[in-house]
Structure formats: C-alpha cells, structure tokens
Amino acid sequence: MKNYATHNLKVILFSLCICIIYSCGSQKDTATSRSMQNLSARYNYIYNSKVILANHQTALAETYIDNYDQVLPLYLGPDVDIAQANVSLNLKPMEDIIKKAQAIILDKSYSNYIDESYILLGKANFYNGNYFNAAEYFDYTAKTYRNNINSFVEALNWKARSLMQLRRLKEANQTLDSLEYIIPEVKKQSNLADPFATLAQMCIYLNNDTAAISYLRDAIKASNQGQNKIRWTYILGQLYEKQKDYQNAMLSYRRVVKSNAPFEMYFNANLSRIKIRGLQNGVKTDKQKELLTLLKDDKNFDYNDQVYYQIAETYAADEDYPLAEKYYTQSIQKSTINQYQKGLSYLRIADLNFKQFRNYLKAKTYYDSTVNTLPKNYPGYDLILKKNQNLQYLTDRYEIISLEDTLQAIAKLPEASRVAKIQALVNPVETATTNPVTTNFNSQLNYGAGTNNKLQPQNSFYFSNPTAISIGYSDFKRKWGNRKLENNWRQSVRTSAQETTQELANNTNGVSANTENTVAATKDKETLTKQYTENLPVNTDLLNKSNQKIIDAYYEIASFYLQELDDPIEAQEVYQTLLNRFPANQHLAATYYSLFLINKTADPNKSATYKEKLLKEFSGSPYAKIILDPSFSIRQSELETSVNKQYNDIFEQYRKKDFNVVIQQVNEATKSSPSNYLSPQFAYLKAIAVGRTNNVDSLLNAFNAITTQFPDDKLITPLVKDHTAYITQHLADFKKRTIALIDFDPNEPPFAAQQLTSNNQIAQNTQQKEQAPKSATQPQPAAKKPTETKTPEPAKPLPAAVRTDGLFTDAKSTAYYYVVHVADASLTLSSSRFGIGQFNRGNYAESNLRHQLKEFDNDQLIYVGNFSNFDDAKTYAAGISSQLKQIMKVPVNIYTGFIISKENFDKISSKSLLSRYMEFYKNNY
C-alpha cells in the first residue's frame, strides 16, 4: 500500500513539473496557459505596478506646490514645459512600471491584462512627462479594446489628459466628446469620477465655469477617494467664487475646513471664507480685523505673507491705496517660502505706482522684481514682461498729460498769481514727516474730470512730483554716468596731478563746493521758471495745441495697450477717459472702432452702440467700410500692394535722374488714386523732381503744397518744413540759380551734396544747415560730441547674471543698432532705405544716424546706428515703428524690427543665426 501511494505521488509531481515547464515554455493558447499567465500577470506585475503608481501619486500630491491664487488643477502631472521640450524625466518608479508592463505584453500575450499593460505604459509615460508617447499608448488602447468599456473609457480619459498637458485643446476636446458619449454605458459609479474631473478641467481651460461646476459636482459625487474629494471641493469653491456665487462658495470652503484637508489647503479655505464673507449681501464685517487674527496663530507663520496680501487687497478694493501698498510691502517682507506670493505682491505695488501714484521709476523697479520672481507660466506673464520692457513709452505719454494739465491749470490763474505759483513749483516746500507714497498719490491731477479742471492744491502739480526730478537725474546718469559735482566734471580720465588737485580742493574748500552747488541749483531754477512761463497756454491757439498733445498721448497709450500689450481692459479704460475728457477729437473714428472690437464678445450691447456711432458719424471712414464689408480690408491690402509697386517704379525713375518722367508719373498716380497712404511721399518725389528741373519758386510752391495738404503727416511734412526753412534762410543764393537743386547724387539725402556759390555755388556744404532743430517733443537719442569724453553708465546690480543662450548675450554694449529684417532677398529696398533716411532727417537731424544694408541667404537687414545705449535705440524703435508701413513699402508680413548690440550683430552670418537671435531677443528683451 505504501509503495502504491509513493508511486502515485511521484506520478503527480512529475506531471505537475511537466505542466509548469510546459506553461513556462512556448506560449500556447490553452486553458492552462491562459490561467497561469493571468495568475502571474495579475499578481506579479499588475498589482505591483498599481502599488508603485499609487505611491508615486501620493508623493506627487505631497510635494506639489499649489498656487492658491489661481484655480487649482484637478489632477497633477509634470510641468508642461517638460512636455513641450519632449524630455523624459526617467523616474525610476515609472521605469519599473514600464518594464513590468512590457513583460506582460511580451511574455503573457494570452492573458487578460494586455489592455491594462498598455494603460500602465501610458500612465508611466504621463508621469515621466513624456506626454506624446502617453497619448499614443492611450490611443492604441482605445482603438484596440473598444469592446472593453472600462479600458476604453480609461484610455480616452488619459489620452485627453495627455493632450491637455500639451495644450492641444482642440484634439483633447474631440477625445472628450467621444468619452462623454460613452459614459452612460459605464455601470460602476466610481469609474466615472476621473472622466468627470477631466471634463471639468477642460471646461476650466475653456473658461466655461458653469459647465465645469456641473462636471465637478458629478465627479465629487462619484469619487470614493477622500483626498480627491477634498481637493475637488476646494476647486468647486474657487469656481463658485469666480462666478460671485458667494453662498455656494462659502459652503464648499466650509466643507474643506471641516475635512481632513492638508494644512495649506485648510488655511487658504479659511482665508477665502473671511475674504468673501464681507462680499455677501447684507453681511457687515471688519475684514481686516478678522484677517489680522490669523496672524496670532503660530501655525500660520509661513502663511503670514498671504494674510498681509489679502489685507492689502481689501484696502485696494476700498481705494485706500497708500494702506494697500503698506500691507503689500509687509507681505513681501514676511514671505518665507512662497516666492509666487512675493511675486504677486511685487506686481500689485508696481501696478499701484504706475496707475495710481504715477511714480514710474518705482513702478519700473517693482516690475523688474515681478518678472524675476513670478514663474514664466503665470497667466499674463508675457503681458507683464512687455509692459515692463515698454514702460518708458507709456511713462513718457502719461508725463505729457501731467505736464499739459499742470500748465493749463497755471494759465487759468490771474497773471499776477502765475509767477508765485511757478515759484512754488520750482521751490517746493519739503516737510520731514511727509509720506513719499502719499505725496506721490496726492500729487496727481484727476485726469478723468474733463477739461474744466479746477486748480488743484500746490502738491497736485506735475513739477512738484519728486519722480520728475528722479527721471531727470536718471537721464543725466544715462548720458554722463555717475559724475561728482566738481570742476571739469565732463572729463572722465584725468592725470594724477588733476586728481591730487581736486582732492585737495574737496578737503580744504568744502564751503566753496557748497556755494558752487547752490549757484548751479539757482541757474537750474531760473531755467525751469523760464520754461514754465514760456509754455503756458495763455490763449486759445496755445490751449488747443496743449489739448492736442493730451489727446494724442491718450490715444497712443490706448492703442499701445490694445495692439502691443494685447490688454483690451486697460485699452478700453484709456479710450473711455479720452472720450470723457475730449468728446470731439480727430481720433473718434478709430476710438469707436476699437471699442466696437473690444466689446464684441464681452459686451455685445456696448459694441452695438459704438458700431452705430461709427456708421452714423463716420460712414465714409475705412472703419465703417470694414464693418459693412469684411472683405474691404482684403481689397485695401491689394490696393496698398499696388500703390507700393507704383511708388517703387517711380522711385527707380527718380534714381535714374529722369525727373520729367517722375513728375508725369506722379501726376498720373495722383489722378488714379488721389488719396492713399503714400500720397505725401509721392508728392515729395514730385517736389524734388521739380526742384531738379525748375527754379526755387516752383520748388517752394511744391513744398508749401505738401505742408498744406498733409499737415498731420509725421514722416514727410517735418522734413519738408526743414527744407523750406533752410531755403528761406538762403533765398538770395537760391534765387541766383536757374535750377533750384543741383549736383544731384541719388545716394545722398536731398540738399546734402549741394554747394552754393555767389555765381553757381557757394563753398559751403548745406547738409548740416538744412537739418533744423526739432521740437522738444520729438525723441532725441543722446548724440556724442567730439569735445566731450563720456564714460558708460555703471552697471546696476542685477538679481541674476547676464543672460545668454551660449552665443548671444544681453550684456551692456557701447553700440546698438535698430534693425529691420526683410525676409525676402528678391526685393529691392532702395525706396525703403530712402524712407528711413527721410525719417532720420526729419526726426533725428542732429544725431548723425546712418543706415546700411546687410544681405545673406534669403534675408536682408537694414540696420540703423550707432546708438550709444539700449534705451536710445528703444526710443528710436518706438518712434519709427508707427511709420514703418509708409517707410518700407513692402508687405507688412515679411519685415520685423528689433534692437541688437554691435557684438551680437557681428555674430549673425546666416539665416539660422538670425533666427536664433530673434528667439533670444523675444525671450530676453
């Protein structure tokens, strides 16, 4: 009996070994092999992979830094920048999951877990930041396992998430459409939580908060994971708060406070409850007092910066801006771990100083800190960066408004009182206890009050603003550097004897130095007094000119906000201020059209109002024609292309000195198109051709016709006025000539190569004399004088090192160019260069600017220089940008303007290097 039992046991063990060996050998589709593969796949691979994935998700949630100033993301993943760079994080836990999933696919091909393996591969790539591969794995799973409803839904859900991380929202939305269609077939409620959350996240990206709330409530209801429910409840409160549904927002935040939420989320939910409690109808509360009580809890120490920030926000909402700035500053000082919060406080202080206090230098400093502190993915970061880079453009125009308002207020005083008021401005009374923030705030005029502003108190005037003094000091430093007030201060390099003498003078003659300082200050005050007195708009004509400067400044500010900064909210505010102050101005048609576009989606009723005004009051304007006929702009572009070609053809005749043909063709062009955007330039070509073929009287008649017909032109008219002034000054010499303009050289600007004599010529070059000084309102780059030695401005301390991409750098230089890049080597740019020369002679006559052409590959570069510093080049760029269309006479989509240092420019020798610099310029300037 014992032998029989032993024999049977041996047979059983032998058979079992054979089965095991067989099942571990070649894969065969049998019941035994499928059973063994399912067993090992499920417990050796799938289970362990899910544990690893769950642990990673928990670790990610614990280490992820949420930004509670924005709506939180419903699910977490690596930064989008990683995905866009297509770089894998290569996390070890994810690599382990990938190996396990691949083992199932390769060795367990008859198991029931192949679909889950592909989903695990997709999730591992998702958390590795490799969203492209993740989307492909999920797409394959969805297409291959369409009949497995759970796998199909999960694959579509994670495919949509991967595409959303890549910001391919259109494709993600299409995937979610398929997902939403199949959701009713899912029977297990808990399997619906993630799809609903993904649908809610998509709605948040699309700014459809109402739909997001609906999906999110469904997700919370379906979820069986506590931490997800808490997070989603907080986000639900944020969405309700955005919609100003404060009652439901309070309920959501209260649930978070009472839950087992992480402390930071608990703190922010409590903070939000206090913040919105005072916003509920009928609720009276001391918001600042409640917020201050949070500072007493030691557990809130690391979050005190947020408390101070919220206190500042309440004061800003109440328009108590000095106190708001005080608490924003305290928020910065108390910041310990939250750089994002510090960046927001910097931003708020910058905005306050720019919009409310008009302290532009301080605003510039805080905008610099903002862009260096906030992450680049902050919503609106590019706008802040642009605003910071172009702050001088806006500042200059706001200062024009302040200046003209102040002068108008003084002019309204009795004549006897004006001198006293100007003296009070030149010699402001300083008090030791004055709060600089309050002074700056109170020193501004109420710009929106209309043109009949009453005279403000003494400290409301522009010239008593310390910022004006600071800006003047800054301009001095930019030109001369840090110079001591001493003898021969213009001389930057001195001999040792001079240094010794100066040191002895400083040590032994301090009283004399103070006296010299006082004398210099007295002279400056006398100059200021004279300037104020001479610029007072004391009659109707001067008042109209002053108002026109204000109108143009407002319009340029609004247009800059709308077109350059892409900030329609700020643009609309400035446009409205312009309309309130000056209901009748020459920019009405453009203003109405801009307001029509701004409100087209945001406020259709307001948009319709401005459309009606535009069609009624300016029915013949291009803006009205575009509204009535959307194809008008296309036809207009075609017309502009035709006009450009016509001008270039005539310019070629001008270069060939065929002046009679030039006159004839300009006359024909004027008949066929009597009014186009190049009309002043056509007229100028004709006038010069007349001067080359007729006497001075004919030339002056042609010039006078230009100034009469095109008084507002900013390119040709200033140049013609200079020519006229010069000819008038030397009229007797010109009268002796049979032909007004002689010795023509097409490569020289008009009049530059002429020489006048008592008979036929005068041995004197006329180039410098014809370039009359420009108005003080024209931007002037700092010109180098041969008798003056200047040192560059010392570099200011920067929070970071000089930026570079390995080849190009933003290090300071002593020479900069403004460059117009034309992406077409087949075009002849003679007329474009001629236009740039016209602009330079009309606006920068004394700056000795030169422009040259550089060609390579399929590109052409017209570069203008030299500018001694970046700010001068930037001022030039701001002035010429609005004229480039008239100057270039080539399609607007093929040219771009930018600034570059000489060192960087010398490195550009090919199209690829040019593209590389353009990217560097875009990211750093």
C-alpha angles and dihedrals in degrees: 000000000000092000091050093052092047091050092051092048090052091050092050094048091046091051091048091051091050090051092049093048090046094049092048092049126065115353114252128177099241132130091251096050093046091050093050093045092049090050096050095038093051100046104024098043118007097046094045092046092052091050091051091047093049091050091050092050090051092049091048092051091050095049101036112107109222122208105220092187087076134044104281120240113256093223132022132236140150119295116287090232088067091054093048089052088051091227121146119223091215093212111188095228090053092047089053090052091049091052092049093047092048090049090057093048093048102036104023100045093143095051125104094242104074091104091051089049092057090047089052089050089052094048092047090053090045093056090042087060091244095128096162093061091041092056090050093052092049091046091052091049093050093050096042100043100037091137094057098080097194094049091043093053093045092049093050091046095053093041088057091048091051092051091047090053087055089049090239089140098162093058091041090052091053090051091050090051088060090044094051090049092056098041095092089063092061108099102184108080096207090058089065098060097082096044091051090049091051091050089050091050091052090052089051090053089050092048091241096137095166093060091041091057091051094051092043093054089052090049092052091048093050098042122100095184113099100208092048091051091051093049093046091048090055090050089049088056090051091052092048089049091052089053090048090241090142097170094059090039090056091049092052094047090047090055090052092049091052094045132080092267123157111269095250091053090045090051094049092046089053090046091051091050091056092044097053098035090082091048094061115102114265095007116127116194141152097238095183092052093050091048092049090055088065089065091065093067111088091208088067095057095109090048099049090104089063091049093052089045092055091047089053090049091055091051091047090052088053089049092242091137101170091056090043090056090047093057094041086056091050089050089057092047093050095047110120109158108359110084090169091061090048089053091052091052090050088051094050093050090048091051092047093052092046100043105026110022097031088218095146099175091054090045090053091053093051094045087054090053090046096055090045093050108036117076116252091243091063108124107259094015092132090052092052090048092051091047091051092049093048099037092114091059092055093039093055092054095046088051090052088055092048092046096050093044090053094048091049091051091052092047090058091061121093110272092248091057097048096076092051092048093049090048089051089054094047092047105036116189109243121208123197094222098051115128105227093212093051092045092053091047095049092043094072128094122235096253096185096055095092133250096296095072116165117233110276127218118281096268092053093076125104097232094056090058109110087215090071090056091047092051091051090050090049092051090050091051092048090055102036106016122222104337126174119229097253143111116303091009091163091065109089099182118050138177120251089251091056091048091051092048092049092048091051090048091051093049099043104031106045092138090055091051091051090049091051089050091051092049091050091049090050091053091049091052091049090052092049092049090052092048093050092048095048094048098050111123094230097158137042095260094051091044091054091051090049091050090048091057090053092047093050091047093052092046093049091049093051093045090049092052091049103040106027104028096031090223107140094173094060090039092054091049092054093043089053092049089052091052092046094051099036112023089175117050138131093255096061097108093050091043093052091048093050092049089047090056095042093054098037092103103014098051114006093182093056090044090054090051093056091043090055092048091050095048092045101044101029106026092149097051122109089243092059091046091053091052092049095041117025090192090061092088090054091052089045090055090051089050091051090051089052092048091049091053092047092051093047091051091052091045090057088057088049090054090051089055091240091143099164089057089048091055092046095048093046089053090051092047091050091052094049094043109016095177123033136136092265096049094110090052093048088052091049093053089050092048092052090046089051089051090052093053106029142043127278095266091061090047093051091048089053092048093047090050089057095050090046096046097040107030094152098047110121099195109045105018096062089049093049091049089055091050092048093049092051094047091048090052091053098031095132091059092046091049090062091062126090090206117036099216119039140168093042120197113179091207092060127072115254113285091008095106098036122113124190127210133176090258109023103336141018115218095240129099112235099201097098096039095053091057101081119194113272129235117278089246092065115095112249124192116220106271120212115236117208093224095053126075114207132189121213118256111269112255113260116233109269127205090227138030124267108292119240139162092211095274110033124049138189092221115141117270137191093227131045134176132208105221132197109201115204113192096209124074093189094070121095108228099191093113090045092054090045088054092050089051090052091052093048094049092045097047109017101033097148099040098082092226118179131196127204138177128239121186133191138149106339096330138089127201124200106194126191124199172338105268115172095216141015095253092059091050089048092052090050091049091052091052099046098040094078090051099046095098091058092039102048101041091196129105109296093226095065102055133066132181125219143154124245137174118242091245092055093042092055089057094058110095104141144033092259093053090048091052090048092053092046089056091047090049092049093052099042110030 
